[in-house]
Amino acid sequence: MKKINLRCLAAFVAAALFASSAAIVPASAAESSAAVPQSVGQLAANGEYVSMDTDHADLQAQAGKGLRTAITLPAKFDLRSDSGAARVTTVKAQGVNGTCWAFGAIASAESNLLTNMLSSGVKFSTAAQASAVVDLSERQLAWFSYNGSNSSETSKYAGSDTFSVSNPFTAGGSRAISVPTMARWYGAADEKDLPYQTDSNGNVISVSNSSLQTVSRAHLKNAEYLPEPVQNGVIDTAAITAIKQAIQENGAVSVGYHSPTTTAENAQFYNASTSAYCCPFDYASNHEVSIVGWDDNYARTNFNASCRPAKNGAWIVKNSWGTGSSTRVGRDGYFYLSYYDQSFTDATSFQMESINYSSSNTSHEYSDIYQYDGVGLGAGWYTMNQPTYFANVFTARANSTLEAVSAYAIGANSTVTVDVYKNPTSGNPTSGEQVASVTCQMTNAGYYTVELGSQSCDLNAGDTFAVVESSSFQRNGSTRYAMLYETGKTLGNMNVQVSCSAGQSYMSVNGGSWADMSTKSGFNGDGSKVGNAVIKAFTAGRANAEAADTQINTVSATKDLAVGSTYVFNITSKSTPTFTSSNDSTAKVRLVKRDTQTGVTQVEVYGHGHANEMAEIYMTADGNTQLLCTVTLFNPPFTSDTTVNFTKHVGDTYCFRVIPNDSSKVPSYTSGNGSILATGYSGSKRLADGSMAYYYKFTCKSVGEAGIYVTLDGVPYRVFYCNVQ
């Protein structure tokens, strides 16, 4: 049986077992009818098994173009003890249930949360200590993936959209199921919210408390679909490097492989004495696990002679079968999977919001979500060879700031464009005031959060706003445009349910007029149902507009400003103001954003000179020029080995060091735009003089400019800017 190809499309993540029978249209077959979408992936149900049947090795081949190469990887790495820190939770047990896909996704999410916490100074020495704080609920993810319909506010909970089966705990699943569910903010819940409870036969107990559906202690931010190490029997070292970097930077990676289905297969593929596994055949994956490390020197002789790989090297894999002594479990719940295993597929890095996790009171990056899609791309993935744009129009539920939107990339090296318009006229998403325009280059396929950064915009309750997107990639020398809408279909005993109401989602093909997608339910032409556009928006709370008017013009006449930090304040004026600094080499001033309705302008002064230098900041507005403040610089409470702005390229990785003046203080750092610079933590060590050095790194994900901020004692300092080309 042909295995499912990992690269792109909302292919399956962690399925209990995978099997499929849907036909795939070749890349060239649909070109004769350019206005008809081409199917490139179909979700298939076969008994208890669920998977996305896709064929896009051409996309996989592109992956090497954008791989990161600037960091040296160790020959052996293990998240169980990374420089004395545990970045994984303990081994869990799924029992007799078909829920390994939920365990695989949750294991990756938990590891990423621990990685984020470590970068902010929260360290756990053992997996047991880590699990006492970070323990997410697989039961909640599995149950509410298949019980997602919600009759409350549609633009918040995505309405009646859901995957549906008779028993969510035996149906299996995939990343086509887990990613859109977590992106919907259905989870991740804490294990205390919904424990993994079973009956006397070991079957997971159904969930009766529907209020647990929308519990989300930690939000999914990105799900990066990584390349496969083996293509048509040939090892791809660049793909191995990409997976290693994802593990080191973001934590455990979920992955599917073919687990033995017979005693004979087990004896052939698995060496119980060394916990070494290798499937030498292109079998379909049927079990989901998580990779927590690697060993380049793991001897090929540890594998059975009947399936011995060509060279040394193996992944360190965390299973979900407990820690017993079964010959299929692995040593203490872990085993080695050869780099040459040909069933390896769908490596996925689940990346959560950068927070210090709490089981009861997590402070989230974004306070609210706007969405109409609840199943992601749903039952199928489609493309067209003409420029195609999609839009969702939302109405602001409260005074807030639009800070980010979601985006799907269905191919390696996809180009995603995002444009935001305020208060468009009915039926024309691009007719309003354009307030943001962002273009991103996604190295890998997947689901992403695109931060608007300095283009974030304030919304007042009742404002309408449109998010317009396109997502394209190259295939065989031509540009393909992803159909960014959900697809519904009945597949055996599983139903993918989607809906779309008038005025919610729109589509424009090849420069044509906008069509309301509620009139396009049969657009695919294959009996499936088209739903809403798969575009979400994320906001942060903001004081109401009336209160804000009383808080403007609160500018300090004199301001002590640390080198590398920023001073932000608001000004109100009838006309758009301009700002100047008497000494740009000491302090730069810029207009961050302006609300044309209220006349409020946000201003930022950045200190980038030397201690004791001074600069005066002036504003010209409404025909008058006035002195706003005088800035005096002082040194921040740390030193960094990088303080100048510089240029890098997409795929580059850069490392730098921070040494606090007070060795008892632990700094943290973040990127001003995570869709451009993805942050990571490299470790710390005590220097000969007793000071502590902290090592950080970031990877250039897309074209643009973003700042790197170091926070100490709750105060953020911008250390430098990186311009990514």
C-alpha positions, 0 to 999 in steps of 0.5 A: 500500500502506498504511504501518504505523502507528507508535504503540504495539504492538510494531510493526516497528522497522527492517525490511529491507522491510515487507509484511503481509496480516494482518486487523485487528479494528476496535476495536468488533468484539470488544466483544460477547464481553468475555472474548475478547481483541481483536487490534490487531496481527499480525506478518506475513511475506511472503517476505523481509519482516517487519512488524507490521500495526497500526491504531491512529491513535487511540493516535497522536492521544493522543500530543500530550497529554503532550509536553514543552514546557519546552525551546527547541529550536534550528532546526538540530541535528546529533549529529555535532557537538553543542557539539564532541562527536560523539554518533554512530558512523561510517557502516556498510555492510550490503551486499547483506543484509537487515539494515538493521533491525539497523543502525537499532537498533544506530545508535540504541543506540550514539548513546545510549551516547555520550550517556550517556558524555558526561553523565559527562564522556567526550567524543569529538570525531569519530565516528571517535573514538567508533567506536573505543570504542563499536562494537556488533555488528549480526551478533550481533543479527540472528543470535540474534534468530532463534536464541534458544532456550536450554536453560540456566536458563529464568528467566535466558535465557527457555528455548526462545522464539525467532523462527525463519527459514531465513536471519536475514540475508535475512529482514528484521526489525523492532522487534518483533524487535530490542527483545525480543531486546535486552531479553532481554540477547542483546546488545548485543555488541561488534563485536569479539565478532562482526564483520560478516563476509561471504563472497566474494558479500557474504553475511553468514556464519552464526554457529557459536559459540552461546556468543555468544548471551548476550553483552551488553556493554550492556543495553537499558533503554528503547525509546521508540516515538515519534509519527509526523510525518505522519498521513493527509497532515497534518503533526503539529508536536507529533510533530516536536517529540517526535522532536527532543527524543528526539534531543537528549536521548537520541541518534539515533532509528531510523526506517523509510521507503520507499526506492525499489524501482525506477529510476523511483521513485529518480528521482522521490523522490531528488535526488542533487545535494542528497541530499534525499529525499521520498516523497509517498505513503503507501507502506509503509516498506521500509528502516531508518535513523537520524535524527541531527539536523534542519534547520528551514530546509532549503529545500523547493527542494532536493527534486525538483519532482515530490515537493516538500514544502509547506514547508522542513524535513528530518531529517538521516539516517544510512544503512547503505549505506556512504559511496560515491558511489552516487546512492542512498547520500547524501553521505558516507552521509547524506541529508535526509529531508523532514518531509513524507515520508509513508512515515516510520514507527516512530521508536524511541529505543533507550535503554541503561543509563547506563554508561561503555561498555567492549568487554570489562568494562562495569560494568552497572547490574543484575547479573542478570535474571529472565524467561520471555519471549524474543520480547516480545509475539511474533506479535501484540498483544491488548487487553481492555475489562476490568481484566486483570492479569498476574504472573510468579513467580520464585525468587531464584538468589542473595542480591540486591536487586530494583531494577527490573522491565520494563513494556510500554506499547502506547499513548500515555499508558498507565498501568502499575501494578507490585506486588511480593510476596515468598514468595507461596503457590503459585498466588496471586501476590498472597498474599505480603508486598507489598514494592513498589507503583509506578504510572507514566504512560508518555507514549509507547508502548514497552518500559520499565524501571521502577525501584523506587527506595526500594521496592527489596527484598532477596532471599535465595537461594531466596526466591520473588517475584511481579511483578504488572502491568497496562497500560492506555490510553484508546481512544475514551473507554473503557479498554483493557487490554493483554494482557501475554503473548507470542503464538506463531504460524507465519507463512509461512516464519517461526515465532514460538516461545513456551512456558509451564510451570506455576507461571511466569505467571498472569493475572486478568481482571476481578477473577477468580481467578488462572489459570496461563497454562500452561493458557491456550495457546488464550486468543486464540481465533484459532489462535495460542499464548499463552506467558508474561507479558512481565514481567522483573525486575532485581537487583543483587548483595548480600552473603549474609545471614549476613555482613550480620548482622555488619556492622550497627550500624556507625554513626559517632558523629560524621559530617561530611556534605556539604550535599545528600549522604546518609549510609546505614547499617543497624540491626538490631532485633526491632521496626520502629524509628522515627527522629527528627532534632533539627533537620529543617531541617539533616538529615532521617532516614528509614527506607529499607527493612526486611527483616522476616526478618533484622530489618535496617533501612536508614536514610538521613540527608540533609543539606539545611541549611547548612555548620557546622550540626549535628543529632542522629539518634535511634532508638527500637526494642525499647522504647528510645531512643538517640542514633545519631550527630551530623551536621555539615554542610559545603559540597559541592565544587560549586555548583548554581543549583537546591538546593530541592525543587519540583514539576513535571508529567508532560511538563515538562523542567527544566534546571539548572547545576553549577559545580565548585569545581575547574575540572579536575573533571568532574561527572556526574549521575543520577536516583534513579528513571529511570522518573520523571525521565529525565536528559539532558546539555545541554553545558558552557562556560567562564565568564569567571572561568575556572570550568567550568559544566555544564548538565543537564536532565531530563524528567518521565516519570511521576508520583512523586518522585525525587532528582537526584544530582551525583557528583564524585570518585566521591561522590554528592550529592543536590542536590534532589528533584522531585515529579512530578504 
